[in-house]
């Protein structure tokens, strides 16, 4: 189990470094991420290189028994880069440049920036590839975090090249984008620009392709730096830190290029569903490389600094969140950062070693956590623990939240709602794109899969035919990979499997929903009272109400499990089921509201023969399985009594029935007994 933090010794005088290493050993630190924002210290001018200080730090850490995850230092270009090379600056959708003074102000498409960054990485890799302290390489940092999209001339040129590679010609672009609409047809690739500022709705296919292009561009940055490191002879694992369900980067398409999945997670303390939100993120990153442990590369020891309000964690919450990561597949727990900064934008961000020193709760909890992790020993790899696949797809995310639709959707939150209903029942879930749904699962749930690629539809159809249970809809199988309607109406790919024909969408008034801030620069909202028109009741084998949409469908070759009793589709099917091949396919013409979602999930689990990891999961308690390791956590504010099989990790004592205090967790060795 790796344990540590980002370490930024270049912010401190050298005489402090030995004290840092001594305190790291006291805290049980095994690994630090080094040099993430050190470009200006390593290369203070175009013709000046200074590695001597970095040599001393790495040697000092190695002598202290602390491994180094060495960063490529490209996350923030020094002022001399953008001053001498203004073509490296990124631009906003108005074409105005971003300037240095923060971070991530460069254009990842800029050939000049790529050349300068590549030279830095080459020198680092050649110098340290064989150093015994280096246990891992850290490419850049949170690629695209603050610069979700950029529209510079460098991006323009790279986008044109990307389009020609994808479509072969400008005629191919015209066909993919449907440019006959609104007289947008291009006669030359030189007429194509990024989707910059426009007076009204921009071409949806162009916007979708630009999101693909930006995600591919950051991946290309990673690949270039990875290849430079490998060319220098480095054999250590190489990674770049992800950010969970980060909208602009299609991490599912990145995973094969990354040796070890690493993730940064900063849940909002004011989010009432915080444990469920973080459980979703842990499951998502674990699912990127199924069966392989991942590393929590960044979290906060206490408060962050970048939300409108930044409360502290409650007592025990740091350990409980760490247990959640381990239970859901993590083999490393690291923080931002080791020593709290005295200056700069993040000086109020917590750290393992606070500005107030070691006479603090944060330091005591950091030391106690390091000791606890040191006693864990080897843990089983996260194996095929999930019998349920929850379909989540980045390209669909980009498309389904586009403009000009029947209603506006929060796709991420809707998928999280399904995940939360499963977690509350103690069910393990993999979160995968449709193409990854296969025979390892018994149940697959595909909510709001608006954009459904041919290969994804084939995989879902094959899954049902081979004996799986599929639940699809609503607003599923609407457009092709280019955000165009397919010939023949809607549900053209899954309709034959579902036994359902589609007539109309019939959107409802979107319900009010409080939002939380998940990343720097975001703000939450308190929400308002929901409009009664936001719901449509349904009744049958499962009863309750639906929201978002109440589609009008025909159950041509499916059983009606529940029908709408009011709303725009009263009398029409709300939930259907069809036996198909060796499996069954369900279709939901609405999104079950909280009063019904649990019952719908229960019906699906029953049909698939899937049960939770323990028989009864008390409110506020989380249950996760990792091979034979069962993790039990009480996230609630009151004690909870839990009954589970197995023995406590490191002991022969049976768990049996125990009461867990708030924020208390237990690791239990429990061979799987339930389906």
C-alpha positions as CSV (number, residue, x, y, z in Angstrom):
1,X,0.0,0.0,0.0
2,X,1.6,3.2,-1.2
3,X,1.1,6.2,1.2
4,X,2.3,9.8,0.7
5,X,1.6,13.1,-1.0
6,X,2.7,15.6,-3.6
7,X,6.0,17.1,-2.4
8,X,7.2,20.5,-3.5
9,X,10.6,21.1,-1.9
10,X,11.3,23.9,-4.4
11,X,8.9,26.0,-2.4
12,X,11.1,25.7,0.7
13,X,14.7,26.4,1.7
14,X,17.0,23.4,1.5
15,X,17.7,23.3,5.3
16,X,14.0,22.2,5.7
17,X,14.3,19.1,3.5
18,X,15.9,16.8,6.0
19,X,13.1,17.7,8.5
20,X,10.6,16.8,5.8
21,X,12.1,13.4,5.3
22,X,12.2,12.7,9.0
23,X,8.6,13.7,9.5
24,X,7.6,11.6,6.4
25,X,9.1,8.5,8.1
26,X,7.2,9.3,11.3
27,X,3.9,9.5,9.3
28,X,4.6,6.3,7.5
29,X,5.0,7.9,4.1
30,X,6.4,5.4,1.4
31,X,6.0,7.5,-1.8
32,X,5.9,11.1,-2.9
33,X,5.0,12.8,-6.2
34,X,7.8,15.1,-7.0
35,X,8.4,18.0,-9.4
36,X,4.9,18.5,-10.7
37,X,5.2,22.3,-11.0
38,X,8.9,22.6,-11.1
39,X,9.6,23.6,-14.7
40,X,10.7,27.1,-13.8
41,X,13.1,25.8,-11.2
42,X,14.6,23.2,-13.5
43,X,14.8,25.5,-16.5
44,X,14.7,29.1,-15.2
45,X,15.7,30.5,-18.6
46,X,15.7,29.1,-22.1
47,X,19.4,28.3,-21.9
48,X,19.7,27.5,-18.2
49,X,19.2,24.0,-16.7
50,X,19.4,23.3,-13.0
51,X,19.1,19.6,-11.9
52,X,21.5,19.8,-8.9
53,X,18.7,20.7,-6.4
54,X,16.5,17.9,-7.8
55,X,19.5,15.4,-7.5
56,X,19.9,16.3,-3.8
57,X,16.2,15.9,-3.1
58,X,15.8,12.6,-4.8
59,X,19.0,11.2,-3.1
60,X,17.7,12.5,0.3
61,X,14.3,10.8,-0.2
62,X,16.0,7.6,-1.3
63,X,18.2,7.5,1.7
64,X,15.1,7.9,3.9
65,X,13.5,4.9,2.2
66,X,10.9,7.0,0.3
67,X,10.1,6.2,-3.3
68,X,9.6,8.9,-5.9
69,X,6.8,9.3,-8.4
70,X,8.7,11.7,-10.7
71,X,6.6,14.2,-12.6
72,X,7.5,15.5,-16.1
73,X,7.0,19.1,-14.7
74,X,5.1,20.2,-17.7
75,X,1.9,21.2,-15.9
76,X,2.6,24.9,-15.9
77,X,4.9,26.6,-18.4
78,X,7.3,29.3,-17.0
79,X,6.6,32.9,-17.9
80,X,9.6,32.9,-20.3
81,X,7.9,30.3,-22.4
82,X,4.8,32.4,-23.1
83,X,6.7,35.7,-23.2
84,X,9.2,34.5,-25.8
85,X,6.7,32.2,-27.6
86,X,3.2,33.8,-27.6
87,X,2.1,31.0,-30.0
88,X,2.1,28.7,-27.0
89,X,-0.8,30.6,-25.3
90,X,-4.3,29.1,-25.3
91,X,-7.3,31.1,-26.3
92,X,-10.9,31.3,-25.2
93,X,-13.9,30.9,-27.6
94,X,-13.7,34.6,-28.5
95,X,-10.1,34.2,-29.6
96,X,-8.7,36.1,-26.6
97,X,-5.5,34.6,-25.1
98,X,-5.1,33.3,-21.6
99,X,-2.0,34.7,-19.9
100,X,0.5,33.2,-17.5
101,X,0.0,33.9,-13.8
102,X,-2.1,30.8,-13.0
103,X,-1.5,27.4,-14.6
104,X,-2.5,25.4,-17.7
105,X,-2.4,28.6,-19.8
106,X,-0.7,26.9,-22.7
107,X,-2.2,25.4,-25.8
108,X,-1.7,21.6,-25.8
109,X,-1.9,21.8,-29.6
110,X,1.0,24.3,-29.9
111,X,4.0,22.7,-31.7
112,X,6.3,25.1,-29.9
113,X,4.9,24.1,-26.5
114,X,5.1,20.4,-27.4
115,X,8.8,20.9,-28.5
116,X,9.8,22.7,-25.3
117,X,7.9,20.3,-23.1
118,X,9.4,17.3,-24.9
119,X,13.0,18.6,-24.4
120,X,12.3,19.0,-20.7
121,X,10.9,15.5,-20.4
122,X,13.8,14.0,-22.4
123,X,16.4,15.6,-20.1
124,X,14.5,14.4,-17.0
125,X,14.1,10.9,-18.3
126,X,17.7,10.5,-19.4
127,X,18.9,11.7,-16.1
128,X,16.7,9.7,-13.7
129,X,15.5,6.6,-15.7
130,X,17.9,4.4,-13.7
131,X,17.8,6.1,-10.4
132,X,16.7,3.5,-7.7
133,X,14.4,6.0,-6.0
134,X,12.1,6.4,-9.0
135,X,9.2,4.0,-8.6
136,X,6.8,5.6,-11.1
137,X,6.5,8.4,-13.7
138,X,3.8,11.1,-13.5
139,X,3.0,12.7,-16.9
140,X,2.0,16.3,-16.7
141,X,-0.9,16.8,-14.1
142,X,-4.7,16.7,-14.4
143,X,-4.6,17.2,-18.1
144,X,-7.3,19.6,-19.2
145,X,-8.5,20.4,-15.6
146,X,-8.9,24.1,-15.9
147,X,-8.5,24.4,-19.7
148,X,-11.5,22.3,-20.7
149,X,-11.4,23.6,-24.3
150,X,-9.3,26.1,-26.1
151,X,-9.7,27.8,-29.5
152,X,-6.3,29.1,-30.5
153,X,-4.9,29.1,-34.0
154,X,-2.7,26.1,-33.0
155,X,-5.9,24.3,-32.0
156,X,-7.5,25.4,-35.3
157,X,-4.7,23.9,-37.3
158,X,-4.6,20.7,-35.3
159,X,-8.4,20.3,-35.5
160,X,-8.3,20.5,-39.3
161,X,-5.6,17.8,-39.4
162,X,-7.6,15.6,-36.9
163,X,-10.7,15.9,-39.1
164,X,-8.9,14.9,-42.3
165,X,-7.5,11.9,-40.5
166,X,-11.0,11.0,-39.2
167,X,-13.0,11.6,-42.3
168,X,-10.5,11.6,-45.2
169,X,-11.8,14.8,-46.9
170,X,-13.8,17.9,-46.4
171,X,-16.7,16.1,-48.2
172,X,-16.5,13.5,-45.4
173,X,-16.8,16.3,-42.8
174,X,-19.8,17.7,-44.6
175,X,-21.5,14.3,-44.5
176,X,-20.7,13.7,-40.9
177,X,-21.8,17.1,-39.7
178,X,-24.9,17.5,-41.9
179,X,-23.7,20.8,-43.1
180,X,-26.6,21.2,-45.7
181,X,-28.5,22.6,-42.7
182,X,-28.2,26.4,-42.2
183,X,-25.9,26.7,-45.3
184,X,-22.8,25.4,-43.4
185,X,-21.4,23.3,-46.3
186,X,-17.5,23.7,-46.5
187,X,-15.7,23.8,-49.8
188,X,-12.2,23.6,-48.2
189,X,-10.8,22.3,-44.9
190,X,-9.3,25.8,-44.5
191,X,-12.9,27.1,-44.0
192,X,-13.3,24.9,-40.9
193,X,-12.7,26.4,-37.5
194,X,-13.2,25.3,-33.9
195,X,-16.7,26.0,-32.6
196,X,-15.8,29.5,-31.4
197,X,-18.3,32.1,-30.2
198,X,-21.6,32.0,-32.3
199,X,-24.9,33.8,-32.1
200,X,-27.1,30.7,-31.6
201,X,-26.9,26.9,-31.4
202,X,-23.7,25.6,-33.0
203,X,-23.6,22.6,-35.2
204,X,-24.0,19.7,-32.7
205,X,-21.8,17.3,-34.7
206,X,-19.1,19.9,-34.9
207,X,-19.3,20.5,-31.2
208,X,-19.2,16.8,-30.5
209,X,-16.1,16.3,-32.7
210,X,-14.4,19.2,-31.0
211,X,-14.8,17.5,-27.7
212,X,-13.4,14.3,-29.2
213,X,-10.5,16.3,-30.6
214,X,-9.7,18.0,-27.3
215,X,-9.7,14.7,-25.4
216,X,-7.5,13.1,-28.1
217,X,-5.1,16.1,-27.9
218,X,-4.5,15.7,-24.2
219,X,-4.1,11.9,-24.7
220,X,-1.5,12.7,-27.4
221,X,0.4,14.9,-25.0
222,X,0.5,12.0,-22.6
223,X,1.6,9.5,-25.3
224,X,4.4,11.8,-26.5
225,X,5.8,12.2,-23.0
226,X,5.4,8.5,-22.2
227,X,7.2,7.6,-25.4
228,X,10.1,10.0,-24.5
229,X,10.4,8.4,-21.1
230,X,10.4,4.9,-22.5
231,X,13.0,5.9,-25.2
232,X,15.3,7.0,-22.3
233,X,15.2,3.4,-21.0
234,X,12.8,3.9,-18.1
235,X,11.0,0.7,-17.1
236,X,8.9,2.0,-14.2
237,X,5.1,2.3,-14.6
238,X,3.9,5.5,-16.2
239,X,0.6,7.3,-15.5
240,X,-1.2,10.6,-15.4
241,X,-3.6,11.6,-12.7
242,X,-7.3,11.5,-13.7
243,X,-10.2,13.2,-12.1
244,X,-13.0,10.6,-11.9
245,X,-16.0,11.5,-14.1
246,X,-14.2,14.5,-15.6
247,X,-16.4,15.8,-18.5
248,X,-13.8,16.9,-21.1
249,X,-11.6,13.8,-21.1
250,X,-12.8,10.4,-22.3
251,X,-10.8,8.3,-19.8
252,X,-12.3,5.1,-21.1
253,X,-10.4,5.7,-24.4
254,X,-7.2,6.6,-22.4
255,X,-7.0,3.5,-20.2
256,X,-5.1,1.2,-22.5
257,X,-2.3,3.7,-22.8
258,X,-1.9,4.1,-19.0
259,X,0.1,1.6,-16.9
260,X,-1.7,2.3,-13.6
261,X,-4.9,4.2,-13.2
262,X,-4.4,7.1,-10.8
263,X,-7.2,9.4,-9.7
264,X,-7.7,12.7,-7.8
265,X,-10.9,13.0,-5.7
266,X,-12.1,16.1,-3.8
267,X,-15.8,15.5,-2.8
268,X,-17.7,18.5,-1.4
269,X,-18.2,18.2,2.4
270,X,-21.6,19.9,1.9
271,X,-22.9,17.3,-0.5
272,X,-25.4,15.3,1.4
273,X,-24.8,12.3,-0.9
274,X,-21.0,12.6,-0.5
275,X,-20.3,8.9,0.3
276,X,-22.4,7.8,-2.7
277,X,-20.7,10.4,-5.0
278,X,-17.3,9.2,-4.0
279,X,-18.3,5.5,-4.3
280,X,-19.3,6.2,-7.9
281,X,-15.9,7.8,-8.6
282,X,-14.0,4.9,-7.1
283,X,-16.0,2.3,-9.1
284,X,-15.5,4.3,-12.3
285,X,-11.8,4.5,-12.1
286,X,-11.5,0.9,-11.0
287,X,-13.6,-0.1,-14.0
288,X,-11.2,1.6,-16.4
289,X,-8.8,-1.4,-15.9
290,X,-11.0,-4.2,-14.6
291,X,-9.2,-6.5,-12.3
292,X,-6.3,-4.1,-11.7
293,X,-5.6,-2.0,-8.5
294,X,-5.5,1.8,-8.9
295,X,-4.0,4.6,-6.9
296,X,-5.7,7.6,-5.3
297,X,-3.1,10.1,-6.3
298,X,-4.7,13.2,-4.7
299,X,-7.2,13.9,-1.9
300,X,-7.4,16.4,0.9
301,X,-6.4,15.7,4.4
302,X,-9.0,18.2,5.5
303,X,-10.5,21.4,3.9
304,X,-9.8,22.5,0.3
305,X,-9.5,26.2,-0.6
306,X,-11.4,26.7,-3.9
307,X,-15.1,26.3,-3.1
308,X,-17.3,29.2,-2.0
309,X,-17.3,27.5,1.5
310,X,-14.6,25.1,2.6
311,X,-15.6,23.3,5.9
312,X,-13.3,20.8,7.6
313,X,-13.9,17.1,7.5
314,X,-15.5,15.6,10.6
315,X,-13.5,13.4,13.0
316,X,-12.8,10.0,11.4
317,X,-13.9,11.0,7.9
318,X,-10.4,10.9,6.4
319,X,-10.0,7.3,7.5
320,X,-13.5,6.3,6.4
321,X,-12.9,7.8,2.9
322,X,-9.6,6.0,2.7
323,X,-11.2,2.7,3.6
324,X,-13.7,3.3,0.8
325,X,-10.9,3.8,-1.7
326,X,-9.2,0.6,-0.6
327,X,-12.4,-1.4,-0.5
328,X,-13.1,-0.3,-4.1
329,X,-9.7,-1.3,-5.4
330,X,-7.0,1.3,-4.5
331,X,-3.5,0.2,-3.7
332,X,-2.2,3.6,-3.0
333,X,-3.4,6.6,-0.9
334,X,-1.7,10.0,-1.5
335,X,-2.6,13.6,-0.8
336,X,-2.2,17.0,-2.1
337,X,0.2,17.9,-0.5
338,X,2.9,17.1,2.0
339,X,3.6,20.5,3.5
340,X,1.1,23.3,3.4
341,X,2.2,26.1,1.2
342,X,3.0,29.5,2.7
343,X,2.2,31.5,-0.5
344,X,0.3,31.1,-3.7
345,X,-3.2,30.2,-4.8
346,X,-3.6,27.1,-2.6
347,X,-2.0,28.2,0.7
348,X,-5.3,27.6,2.4
349,X,-5.5,24.0,1.0
350,X,-4.9,21.4,3.7
351,X,-1.8,19.2,3.7
352,X,-0.4,16.3,5.7
353,X,1.9,18.7,7.5
354,X,-0.3,21.8,8.3
355,X,1.0,25.3,8.6
356,X,0.0,25.0,12.3
357,X,2.5,22.2,12.6
358,X,2.3,18.7,14.3
359,X,0.1,19.8,17.2
360,X,-2.9,19.4,15.0
361,X,-5.7,16.9,14.4
362,X,-4.7,16.7,10.7
363,X,-1.2,15.6,11.6
364,X,-2.4,13.1,14.2
365,X,-4.8,11.6,11.7
366,X,-2.2,11.5,9.0
367,X,0.2,9.6,11.2
368,X,-2.5,7.2,12.5
369,X,-3.6,6.5,8.9
370,X,-0.1,5.7,7.8
371,X,0.3,3.3,10.7
372,X,-3.0,1.6,9.8
373,X,-2.1,1.2,6.2
374,X,1.3,-0.2,7.1
375,X,-0.4,-3.1,8.9
376,X,-2.7,-4.1,6.0
377,X,-0.3,-6.3,4.2
378,X,-1.0,-7.6,0.7
379,X,-4.5,-7.2,-0.4
380,X,-6.4,-9.1,-3.1
381,X,-6.6,-7.5,-6.5
382,X,-10.1,-6.2,-7.4
383,X,-11.3,-9.1,-9.4
384,X,-14.6,-9.9,-11.1
385,X,-16.5,-8.7,-8.1
386,X,-19.3,-6.9,-9.9
387,X,-22.3,-8.8,-11.4
388,X,-23.8,-5.5,-12.5
389,X,-22.6,-3.2,-15.3
390,X,-23.8,0.4,-15.3
391,X,-23.3,1.8,-18.7
392,X,-21.6,5.2,-18.8
393,X,-20.1,6.7,-21.9
394,X,-18.2,9.9,-22.4
395,X,-19.2,10.5,-26.1
396,X,-22.8,10.0,-25.1
397,X,-22.3,12.4,-22.2
398,X,-21.1,15.1,-24.6
399,X,-23.9,14.5,-27.1
400,X,-26.8,14.0,-24.7
401,X,-26.2,17.3,-22.9
402,X,-26.0,19.2,-26.2
403,X,-28.3,22.1,-27.2
404,X,-31.6,21.9,-29.0
405,X,-32.9,18.7,-27.3
406,X,-36.4,17.9,-25.8
407,X,-35.0,18.7,-22.4
408,X,-31.8,19.5,-20.7
409,X,-30.2,16.6,-18.9
410,X,-27.6,16.2,-16.1
411,X,-26.3,12.9,-17.5
412,X,-23.7,12.3,-14.8
413,X,-26.2,12.8,-12.0
414,X,-28.8,10.6,-13.6
415,X,-26.2,7.7,-13.9
416,X,-25.2,8.4,-10.3
417,X,-28.8,8.0,-9.2
418,X,-28.8,4.5,-10.6
419,X,-25.5,3.7,-9.0
420,X,-26.6,5.0,-5.6
421,X,-29.7,2.8,-5.7
422,X,-27.4,-0.2,-6.3
423,X,-24.9,0.7,-3.6
424,X,-27.6,1.2,-1.0
425,X,-28.4,-2.5,-1.6
426,X,-24.8,-3.5,-1.2
427,X,-24.4,-4.5,-4.8
428,X,-21.0,-4.1,-6.5
429,X,-21.1,-2.3,-9.8
430,X,-18.6,-1.8,-12.7
431,X,-19.1,1.4,-14.7
432,X,-18.3,0.7,-18.3
433,X,-19.0,1.9,-21.9
434,X,-21.5,-0.3,-23.8
435,X,-18.8,-2.1,-25.7
436,X,-17.5,-3.5,-22.5
437,X,-20.7,-5.2,-21.4
438,X,-20.0,-8.9,-21.6
439,X,-20.7,-12.3,-20.0
440,X,-19.0,-11.5,-16.7
441,X,-22.1,-9.5,-15.8
442,X,-25.7,-10.7,-15.1
443,X,-27.3,-7.3,-15.3
444,X,-26.6,-4.2,-17.4
445,X,-28.3,-0.9,-16.9
446,X,-28.0,1.7,-19.7
447,X,-29.7,5.0,-18.8
448,X,-30.1,7.8,-21.3
449,X,-27.8,6.2,-23.9
450,X,-28.8,8.7,-26.5
451,X,-25.7,8.2,-28.7
452,X,-25.2,4.5,-29.3
453,X,-22.4,3.3,-31.5
454,X,-22.9,0.3,-33.7
455,X,-20.4,-1.8,-31.7
456,X,-22.1,-0.8,-28.4
457,X,-25.5,-1.8,-29.7
458,X,-24.1,-5.1,-30.9
459,X,-22.5,-5.8,-27.5
460,X,-25.7,-5.1,-25.6
461,X,-27.8,-7.2,-28.0
462,X,-25.3,-10.1,-27.7
463,X,-25.3,-9.7,-23.9
464,X,-29.1,-10.3,-23.7
465,X,-29.1,-13.1,-26.2
466,X,-26.4,-14.9,-24.2
467,X,-28.5,-14.8,-21.0
468,X,-28.0,-11.3,-19.5
469,X,-30.6,-8.9,-18.3
470,X,-30.6,-5.5,-19.9
471,X,-32.5,-2.4,-18.7
472,X,-32.4,0.4,-21.2
473,X,-33.9,3.9,-21.6
474,X,-35.3,6.4,-21.7
475,X,-33.8,8.6,-24.4
476,X,-31.7,5.7,-25.6
477,X,-30.6,4.7,-29.1
478,X,-31.6,8.0,-30.6
479,X,-28.5,9.1,-32.7
480,X,-25.5,7.5,-34.4
481,X,-21.8,8.3,-33.6
482,X,-22.0,11.6,-35.4
483,X,-25.1,12.8,-33.5
484,X,-27.4,12.2,-36.5
485,X,-30.8,10.4,-36.5
486,X,-30.6,7.0,-38.0
487,X,-32.9,6.1,-40.9
488,X,-36.1,4.4,-39.8
489,X,-36.9,6.3,-36.6
490,X,-35.7,5.7,-33.1
491,X,-34.6,2.6,-31.2
492,X,-33.5,1.2,-34.5
493,X,-30.7,-0.9,-33.0
494,X,-32.2,-2.0,-29.7
495,X,-35.9,-2.0,-30.6
496,X,-35.9,-5.6,-31.9
497,X,-34.3,-6.8,-28.6
498,X,-36.6,-4.7,-26.4
499,X,-39.7,-5.5,-28.3
500,X,-40.7,-1.8,-28.2
501,X,-41.5,0.7,-30.9
502,X,-41.0,4.4,-30.3
503,X,-43.5,7.2,-31.0
504,X,-42.6,10.4,-29.2
505,X,-40.3,11.8,-26.4
506,X,-42.8,13.9,-24.4
507,X,-40.5,15.8,-22.1
508,X,-41.6,16.7,-18.6
509,X,-40.6,19.9,-16.7
510,X,-37.1,19.2,-15.4
511,X,-37.1,18.8,-11.6
512,X,-35.2,21.1,-9.4
513,X,-32.0,19.7,-8.1
514,X,-29.4,21.0,-5.7
515,X,-25.9,20.9,-7.2
516,X,-22.5,20.6,-5.5
517,X,-19.1,22.0,-6.6
518,X,-16.7,19.2,-7.5
519,X,-13.8,21.1,-9.0
520,X,-12.0,24.4,-8.6
521,X,-14.0,27.2,-10.1
522,X,-17.4,25.5,-9.8
523,X,-20.2,26.7,-7.5
524,X,-23.1,24.7,-6.1
525,X,-26.8,25.8,-5.9
526,X,-29.5,25.4,-3.3
527,X,-32.2,24.4,-5.8
528,X,-35.9,25.3,-5.7
529,X,-39.2,23.5,-5.1
530,X,-40.0,21.1,-7.9
531,X,-42.7,21.8,-10.4
532,X,-45.6,19.2,-10.1
533,X,-45.5,18.9,-13.9
534,X,-42.1,17.3,-13.5
535,X,-43.6,13.9,-12.6
536,X,-45.7,11.3,-14.3
537,X,-47.2,8.5,-12.2
538,X,-47.1,4.9,-13.2
539,X,-48.5,1.7,-11.7
540,X,-48.3,-2.1,-12.2
541,X,-45.9,-4.6,-10.9
542,X,-43.8,-1.6,-9.9
543,X,-45.5,1.7,-9.0
544,X,-44.3,5.2,-8.4
545,X,-43.5,8.2,-10.5
546,X,-41.2,9.1,-13.3
547,X,-39.4,12.3,-14.1
548,X,-37.5,14.0,-16.9
549,X,-39.4,12.4,-19.8
550,X,-42.6,10.3,-20.3
551,X,-42.1,8.7,-23.7
552,X,-44.9,7.4,-25.8
553,X,-43.9,3.8,-26.8
554,X,-45.7,0.7,-28.2
555,X,-45.1,-2.6,-26.5
556,X,-45.2,-4.6,-29.8
557,X,-43.5,-7.7,-28.5
558,X,-43.0,-7.1,-24.8
559,X,-44.9,-7.4,-21.5
560,X,-46.1,-4.2,-19.9
561,X,-44.8,-4.3,-16.3
562,X,-46.1,-0.8,-15.5
563,X,-48.2,1.8,-17.3
564,X,-48.5,5.6,-16.9
565,X,-51.6,6.6,-15.0
566,X,-51.2,10.4,-15.6
567,X,-49.1,12.8,-17.5
568,X,-48.7,13.2,-21.3
569,X,-48.4,9.4,-21.9
570,X,-51.2,8.3,-19.6
571,X,-52.3,4.7,-20.5
572,X,-49.1,4.0,-22.4
573,X,-46.3,1.6,-21.2
574,X,-43.9,3.0,-18.7
575,X,-41.9,-0.2,-18.0
576,X,-41.7,-3.2,-20.3
577,X,-39.9,-6.6,-20.3
578,X,-39.2,-9.0,-23.1
579,X,-37.7,-12.4,-23.0
580,X,-35.0,-12.4,-25.8
581,X,-32.6,-15.3,-26.5
582,X,-31.5,-16.7,-23.2
583,X,-32.0,-13.3,-21.4
584,X,-34.4,-10.5,-20.9
585,X,-34.6,-6.9,-22.0
586,X,-36.4,-4.1,-20.0
587,X,-37.3,-0.7,-21.3
588,X,-38.1,2.3,-19.1
589,X,-39.9,5.1,-20.8
590,X,-39.1,7.5,-17.9
591,X,-36.5,8.0,-15.2
592,X,-37.9,6.5,-12.0
593,X,-38.1,9.2,-9.3
594,X,-36.6,8.5,-5.9
595,X,-40.0,7.0,-4.7
596,X,-39.7,4.3,-7.4
597,X,-36.1,3.9,-8.3
598,X,-35.3,1.5,-5.5
599,X,-38.2,-0.7,-6.4
600,X,-37.3,-0.8,-10.1
601,X,-33.7,-1.7,-9.2
602,X,-35.1,-4.5,-6.9
603,X,-37.1,-5.9,-9.8
604,X,-34.1,-5.9,-12.1
605,X,-31.9,-7.5,-9.5
606,X,-34.5,-10.2,-8.9
607,X,-34.8,-10.9,-12.6
608,X,-31.0,-11.2,-13.0
609,X,-30.6,-13.3,-9.8
610,X,-28.2,-10.8,-8.2
611,X,-28.1,-10.1,-4.4
612,X,-26.1,-7.7,-2.3
613,X,-22.9,-8.6,-0.5
614,X,-24.8,-8.8,2.9
615,X,-28.5,-9.5,3.5
616,X,-29.4,-6.2,5.1
617,X,-27.6,-2.9,4.6
618,X,-28.5,-0.3,7.2
619,X,-29.0,3.3,6.1
620,X,-25.7,5.1,5.8
621,X,-23.6,1.9,5.7
622,X,-21.5,1.1,2.7
623,X,-20.5,-2.4,1.7
624,X,-17.8,-3.2,-0.9
625,X,-16.1,-6.3,-2.1
626,X,-12.6,-6.8,-3.3
627,X,-11.9,-10.4,-3.8
628,X,-12.3,-12.0,-0.4
629,X,-12.0,-8.6,1.3
630,X,-15.3,-7.1,2.5
631,X,-15.2,-3.4,3.5
632,X,-17.9,-2.1,5.8
633,X,-18.2,1.6,6.5
634,X,-20.7,3.6,8.6
635,X,-20.9,7.0,6.9
636,X,-23.9,8.0,9.0
637,X,-24.2,10.3,12.0
638,X,-25.5,7.5,14.3
639,X,-24.3,4.0,15.2
640,X,-25.3,1.2,12.9
641,X,-25.6,-2.5,13.6
642,X,-24.3,-4.7,10.8
643,X,-24.3,-8.4,10.3
644,X,-21.7,-9.9,7.9
645,X,-19.9,-13.2,7.4
646,X,-16.1,-13.7,7.7
647,X,-13.4,-12.7,10.1
648,X,-11.8,-9.4,10.8
649,X,-8.7,-8.8,8.7
650,X,-5.6,-9.8,10.6
651,X,-7.6,-11.7,13.2
652,X,-9.4,-15.0,13.6
653,X,-12.3,-13.2,15.3
654,X,-15.6,-13.6,13.4
655,X,-17.3,-10.3,12.5
656,X,-20.8,-11.6,13.2
657,X,-23.1,-8.8,14.3
658,X,-21.3,-5.6,15.4
659,X,-22.2,-1.9,15.9
660,X,-20.1,0.5,13.9
661,X,-19.8,4.0,15.2
662,X,-20.1,7.0,12.9
663,X,-17.2,7.0,10.4
664,X,-16.0,3.6,11.7
665,X,-15.0,1.0,9.2
666,X,-14.0,-2.7,9.2
667,X,-12.1,-4.9,6.8
668,X,-13.5,-8.4,6.8
669,X,-12.1,-11.5,5.1
670,X,-15.2,-13.1,3.7
671,X,-15.2,-15.6,0.8
672,X,-18.1,-14.9,-1.5
673,X,-21.3,-16.7,-0.4
674,X,-24.0,-14.7,-2.1
675,X,-24.8,-14.6,-5.8
